Amino acid sequence: MGRKILIIIGFIIALSGCDNAVDKEIGYGVIENGAYKNSYFGMDIAVPQDWSVQSQAQLDALSKTGSELIAGDDKNLKSVIKASQKQSLNLFAFFKYEQGAPVDFNPSLMAVAERVSGMPGIKRGSDYLFHTKKLLQSGQMVTDFSRENYTTDLSGVSFDVMPLSMKFNDVLVYQEYYASRFKDYVLAFVVTYTNESELAELNSHLKKLNFTE
C-alpha cells in the first residue's frame, strides 16, 4: 500500500523536470536554518519539524513514475508531458514520513515552478489550472473535480486553488493545487491528504509561507 500511494504522490508532480535553462533562471532554492528559500520568488517557508525532505534525486524519481502513471501507453500524452518537463522545476517536497514508513498514507506538501512566458493566455493561476485539469483528464487515472475551485491569500499573494480527488486501492486521496503567476513563471503548491486532520496539519505548514519581495 505505502509504495503505491507514493506513486500517486509522484503523479502530482509529473510535469516537473530538471531543464538546465530553467534551473539557471530560477534555481532550485536552498534549505537553511530550518527553512526553504527561493530568491526568484522572494519566498521562504519553514520546513515542518521532523518531516522528510525529498532530495532532487527522489523528486526526479517520483516525477518519472508519475509521468508513466498518467500517460500509460499514450504516446501523444507522453510527448506533451515531455515538452512540459523542459519548462518546469521541482522546488521542494515535504513528506510527513520517510518513504517506506509503515503507514497507510503519507501526507505531503510540494512546490513546482513552470515557465509560461511563451503562453500569454496564462495570466493567473486559474488559467494554468484549467490546462492542468485538461491534462489530468486525458490521463489514465480517474480524477474527480466535483469540488469547486476557489481563490485564497497566502502571505499577501492571491492563489487560485483546484481541489480534486481520486480513489486508489480503496483509498480516497484528496489534493489541492495552488497556483499563481510570478513574472515568467507559475508557482504551484500541492497538498495531498486523506482526511480533515491531515489537511489541517498541511494548512498549518502552508500558512508559514512568506513572500518578502
N, C-alpha and C positions, 0 to 999 in steps of 0.2 A: 504493500500500500504506500509506504513512505516514498519509495523511489518514483512510483508512478505519479504521485501527487507533485513531486518536484518537477517532473516533466511538464505538468500543467503550468507550473510556475514559470518554467522556461519559455513556454508558449507566449506569455505576455510580452516578452522582450525579443520576440523572433525577428523584429525588424532592425535590431541593433547589430552593428558590425564594428569594424575597427579600421576604417579607412584612414590612411595616414594624413590626408589633407584636412579632414575633419578634426583629427587628433591635434594637429599642429595649430588649428584655428581656435579651438576652444579648450583643448586639454581634457584629460580625464578628471582633473581635480585632485586634491590631496586630503588625506585624513591626518590631522594633527591636533593634539590637545583634546582628544575625545570628540572631534567634530569633523565632518566632511566639508570641504571648502572648494568653491569653483569661482575663480576671478572673472571669467567671461560673463557669467550670470549674476555676479555680485551676490552670491548666496552662500550660506552655511547652514548646517543642520547638525544637531547633536546626534552622535551615534548612540542608539539605545544601549544602555548598560547591560552587559552580559549577552548581547545578541551576537550572532555570527555575521561577520563582514565577508562578503564574497570577493575573492581575488579576480583580476581580469581574466585569468585562465578559466576560472569557474564560470564567470559570466559568459565567456565565449562558448564554452561547452553547453551551457543552458540555451544560448541563442541558437546553436546548431540543432539541438534536439527540438527546440520549439519550432524552428523553420520546417523541419521534417514532419512534425506533428500537424502543422497547419496545411502544408502543401500536399502531403501524401505523394501520389503518383502524378499529380497535375503539373506537367512541365511548364505551362504558361504561368501558373501561380508561382512556381519556383523561380522563374525569371523575374517576375515582379518583385518578389522578396529580395532576390539577389541585388537588383538595382537599388532598392531602398537601403539595403545594408551599407552601400557605399556612401550614403549621406548621413549615417547615424552613428551614435556612440553610446555605449553603456556607461553611465556615470557611477552609479553605486547600486548595491543590493544588500539590504539588511534582512536576515532571517532570524526568527526568534530562537531557532535551534540549529545546531550543526547538521549538515547533510548526513543522512543515515541515522539520525537520532531515533530511538524507539517511540515515536509519537504518531498519532493518526493524521495530523496535519501540521504544516509548518507555515504560520503567518509570515508575510513579508512586506517590505516597503522598498520600492525600486525607483530609479530615476533614469531616464533616457533623453537624449537630445537628438533631434533630426533637423538637418539643414533643409529649409524650404524656400530659399531665396529664388529658386527657379520656378516657384509656383505662386505667383502674385495673388491668386484667388484665396490662398490660405491667409486670412487676415487676423484670425484669432483662434483660440483653442477649439471652438465648436466646429470650425471648418476642417481642421485637422482630424477631429474625432469622427466627422462624417465619413472621411476616407478610411479611417481605421475600422469603422464598423463595416463598411463595404468589403474590406479585405477579410475580416474575420468571418463574415457571412459567406464568403466564397470558399473558405477552407472546409476541411472535413470534420471539424468539431462543431457540434450543435450548441449554439450560444443563444441565450435568452436576453433580449434587450427590452423587456416589458416595462422596466422602471424608467421613469423619465429623466432626461438629462437636466442638470441644474448648474448654476454658477455660484462660486463661493470665493471668499477672500482669504489669501494666505500671505500674511505679513505685508499687507497693503497692495498685493498684486492679485488681479482678477484671474481666476482659473475656471474654465468650463470643465464639467465633470460628466463622464458617461459611465453609469453603473451597468454591470452585466453579470450573468451567472451561467454556470454550466454544470452538468452532472457528470461525474466520472467515477465509475465503480461504486455507484450508490452514494457517493459523497457529493453534496451540493456545495459548490465553490463559488464565492462571490468575489468580484473585482470592481474597483472604481478607478477609472482613468482620469487623471487631472491633466489638463493641457493649457498652455498659454504661449503666445508668440513673443519672442525676445529677439529683436533685430532680425537676423537672417535665420533664426532657429525657432523651433517649437521645443519647449521644455515640458516634459511629461513625467508625472509621478503615477505609480500604480500601487495600490494597496490590495492585498489578497487575503481573504479570510473565510471562515465558515460559520461564524456566529457573531452576535452583537458584542459579546465580551472581547473577542479578538479585534473587532472593528474599533471599539472604544480605545483599546490599547494602541492600535495603529494610529488613530487620530490624535492621541496624546503626543505621540512622537512627531507626527506631521506638523503639529502646532508649534514645534520648536524650530521650524524653518524660519530663516531670517534673510531678508534681502537688504543689502546695505547700499546698493548703487541704483 
